Amino acid sequence: MSAPQSICLLRTSAIGDVTHVVPLVRTLQQAWPQTSLTWIVGKLERKLVGDLPGVEFVTFDKGAGWAGMREVWSALRGRQFDALLHMQVALRSNALSLGIKAKQRIGYDPARAKDLHGLVINERIPARTGEHVLQAIGSFCEPLGLKQTDVRWDIPIGEQDHAWATEQLPGDQPTLLVSPTSSHTLRNWQPQRYAAVMDHAAAKYWRVALIGGPSPAERSMADAVLAACRHQPLDLTGKDTLKKLMGMFCRGQLLLTPDSGPMHMANTVGMKVLGLHAASNPERSGPYSDRRWCVDKYDAASRKYFGKPASEIPWGSKIERPGVMDLIEINDVIERFEAAAEAMGYRTHSR
């Protein structure tokens, strides 16, 4: 297949899913370096990926409602792309796509499509089950005649971001970063349980740093965790930017977090992730490169709430029920912490 002149990528959110698009961008750039790439991305998400070289970015401010859509349509007025890769099935994104002109309009297969997605596309990715989200997004190049075989991120991180991270986390003491809050509140673990694991790490001579954004929910969770800690960690909540956070992920050794954007950001730079999974399936939405250090209670959640093993429920089902994360015990997490520390060569003797 000859190289298309122009491709539009539509994936506006969320942070984790946007990181999954970057390897697809790299695949397209490697195969067709002369093809013009335009990525419609969310306002926050652009702060993470908006400096990828060789990509034109158009910001969609979803908080602006119809005015935000009109801004995107205005920016693209008079243009027609050879292909639109429509990688978001939400009703808002389906409506947004109506103002994007493209010959090929590639979207999800029927099983993964919803909210009238099938009405705004004319071609679909291969129907598969059992895929990680990154693999599903990567398959959007297949109707174009390509195959994503390599997964590469290389998201730019500035020298000033690395320098800031070094100021916060100086020296070579092993560091556990804890990002306790997901935007899906039912994926969050109890503050007292985070605190118990953090105290355990501190007792093993690890530096512990609490991280998170500036939102009231994240500040509230951080305060609850801090109140339960015996060994006070560094509190960096609300003090970073997405790029500075990436700098910290390059310096820390292990990230403790539920299924969240920071999980996938850390994965892009090769940081080990101790993911907490009960409400979501780590095989579908866990840290793509290495899930060995995750706690996986997804099957137990399926049996408790659906009365059947995870293998018998639809792939990708979310089990976001009150109390589901309580299936993850403190000792489950400490065991994975100890295993990760040992694998990295850090002794975990107590104070």
PyMOL commands that set and color helices and strands:
alter all, ss='L'
color gray80, all
select helices_A, chain A and resi 15-31+43-49+62-64+66-75+91-97+110-112+117-120+133-144+159-168+185-187+191-203+216-228+242-251+261-268+282-285+298-306+310-312+324-327+330-343
alter helices_A, ss='H'
color red, helices_A
select strands_A, chain A and resi 6-10+36-42+55-60+80-86+101-107+123-124+175-178+207-210+234-235+254-258+272-277+295-296
alter strands_A, ss='S'
color yellow, strands_A
deselect
rebuild
show_as cartoon
